[in-house]
């Protein structure tokens, strides 16, 4: 493990396109972070293959094998710590962590969400945005706190909603933004360029 780069654990639940964007950025010579471990709440998802192909440890912490959210979260944090991770990055991770994670990694858990928070929190942001008739949706990268999709906002970028957009079309355009925005945030965080005071996040040169 490169002592000059911030080790992060990336939490995934599916195909891992945001994970791939993070791995690609971590492979650049100027990268300030490294992916120390990839943790999935589901076995056999394609994100695990992406980790293995990149030479990164891939661990399954199966949601269904734990008696409570607290027990599940404790195991996530244990695996992350065992691999030296100093921050957690939620990249399409579809489980809610117990407050213990925030206690162990205060202002060091980063999540990406396919909407312009605080609008449309939760697991169905894209179809909700379409159903509501908004003209702009987008992507948000934020710190995780004890509430769902509620923590301080680090970065946002708007994505126009076309009149004939279906969920797949809009989600694809939002994901294209996520694949750029999330690695940029993790890179800046690892460089020490991001600080948070209450709900206000500041970027520094």
JOHURA-V27733 format. One line per field, one symbol per residue. burial: + if it has 9 or more other C-alpha atoms within 8 Angstrom, else -. Layout:
burial=???
//
This chain:
burial=----++++++++++-+-++++++-++----++++++++++++--++++-+++---+++++++---+--+++++++++-+++--++++++++++---++-+++--+-+++++++++++--++---++-+++------++++++++++-++++++++++++-+---+-+--++-+++-+++++++-++++++--++-+----+----
//
